[in-house]
């Protein structure tokens, strides 16, 4: 079986999520996280954490 290939994506190719999509994703992550720290970590990894004040 040949190895899976990766595709390089530049920052110019990335599109920000709509606010509503990000909020929905945050809810899903929060529902499945085992605690607040895990939730914060996962949100940060996904780039959908709370906005800095």
C-alpha positions as CSV (number, residue, x, y, z in Angstrom):
1,X,0.0,0.0,0.0
2,X,1.6,3.3,-1.0
3,X,2.0,6.0,1.7
4,X,-0.5,8.7,2.0
5,X,0.7,12.0,0.6
6,X,0.3,15.3,2.3
7,X,-0.6,18.5,0.6
8,X,1.2,21.7,1.5
9,X,-1.2,24.5,2.3
10,X,0.0,28.0,2.5
11,X,-1.5,30.7,4.8
12,X,-2.9,32.4,1.7
13,X,-5.1,29.3,1.0
14,X,-6.7,29.3,4.5
15,X,-10.1,30.9,4.9
16,X,-11.3,32.1,8.4
17,X,-14.4,30.3,9.7
18,X,-17.6,32.1,9.9
19,X,-18.5,33.1,13.5
20,X,-21.5,30.8,13.7
21,X,-19.4,27.8,12.4
22,X,-16.8,28.5,15.0
23,X,-19.4,28.7,17.8
24,X,-20.9,25.4,16.7
25,X,-17.5,23.7,16.7
26,X,-16.7,25.2,20.1
27,X,-20.0,23.6,21.5
28,X,-19.1,20.2,20.1
29,X,-15.6,20.3,21.5
30,X,-16.9,21.5,24.9
31,X,-19.5,18.7,24.9
32,X,-16.9,16.0,24.4
33,X,-14.0,17.4,26.5
34,X,-13.4,15.6,29.8
35,X,-12.6,18.8,31.6
36,X,-12.0,22.6,31.1
37,X,-8.3,22.2,30.5
38,X,-8.8,19.6,27.8
39,X,-11.5,21.9,26.2
40,X,-9.1,24.9,26.2
41,X,-6.3,22.8,24.7
42,X,-8.5,21.3,21.9
43,X,-10.0,24.7,21.1
44,X,-6.5,26.2,20.9
45,X,-5.3,23.4,18.7
46,X,-8.2,23.9,16.3
47,X,-7.7,27.7,16.3
48,X,-11.2,28.3,17.6
49,X,-10.5,29.3,21.2
50,X,-11.9,32.3,22.8
51,X,-10.7,35.6,21.5
52,X,-8.1,37.4,23.6
53,X,-9.3,40.5,25.3
